[in-house]
């Protein structure tokens, strides 16, 4: 919610198209989004478009590392905290399995 002081939005400065929206926290700093907030949004959503948007944001937020981070800067995902964050990576794996089982058309291409 935009009423949350740690809700942040931004356009990726690199690709100029990805619109990041998510929640962060005081300990990761202002304008840093938690990938876990996007993962939870995808897990709890029943809207294909919202889930697909979360998947796109998560892919770009990995900054080419193939890993989820603790947080990333709302306009530059290459600025992130914790290059390896097992909690976020494990939750991401759980989300992938859930989406594959319930909405395979969103992630499994023929």
N, C-alpha and C positions, 0 to 999 in steps of 0.2 A: 504494500500500500504506500502511496505517496505521503501518507501521514506519518510513516515511519522515518525518523531522522537518518536512518542508515539504509534507506532505499535509494539506489543510484541508477541513473540512466546515462548512456553515452553512445556515440557512433564511433566505430573502430576507425582510428586515424589512418590505418594502413589500407584496408580494403574499401573504406568509405561507404559501405553498405550495411554491415552488421550492426544492428541496434541492440546494444546490451541493456538489460533491465534486471535488477536483482538486489538482494539484500546483503549487506556486509555487517561489520561490527566495530565497536570502539577499538578493539585490540588490533585490528588489521588496518585501521585508518580510514579517513574520509575518502570517498570515491573508489574504494576497493570492494568489488563484488565477490561473494562466495559462490563458487561453482555449485556447492551443495544446495544453495537456495534455488538454483535452476533445476537441479536434479530432483529435489523434493516437489517443485512445481510440476515437473513432467510426470513424476510418479503418482501424484494426486489428481492430475487432470483427466477429464474424460473428453477433451476436445483435441482432435487430431492436429489442427492448425497450431494450437498452443504447444503441444508436445513436439511437433516438428520444429517450431521456433526455438524451443529449449535445446533440442538436439543440435541445431545449427549454431546457437550461441556457445554451447559446450565445445563443439568441434573447434571453433575459432579461438575460444578462450584457452585452449591447451597450448597455444602459441607454437604449434608444430612439434611439441615435445612428446605427444602421445599420452600425456598424463594430465590428470586433474590437479590443480593447485589449491592451496588454502584460499587464496583470493587473487584477483587480478584487477588492474586499474581499468576503470570504466571506459576509457577511450584507447587503451593500449594494452592488450593482453600479454605482451612480452614483458611487461612490468608486473611481476607476480611475487607472492610470498610462498615459501616452501616448495621447492622444485619437486619434492616427493611428499605426498600427503596421503597416507594409506586410507584414512577414513573416507576422504572424498573419492579416491579411486575405487574402494570397495563399494561404496554407495552407487557410484557410476555403473559398476558391473551389475549390481542388483537391478538398477533401472533398465539397463540393456536387456537383461533376461525377461523382465516384466513386459517391456514394450515388444520384444520378439514374440512372446507368448500371446499377448493380447491384441497387438496391432502390428503384425509382421510387415505389412505394407509400408510402414514408416521407416524401417531400417533394412529390410531384406529385399534387395533388388533382384529381379529375375534376369 
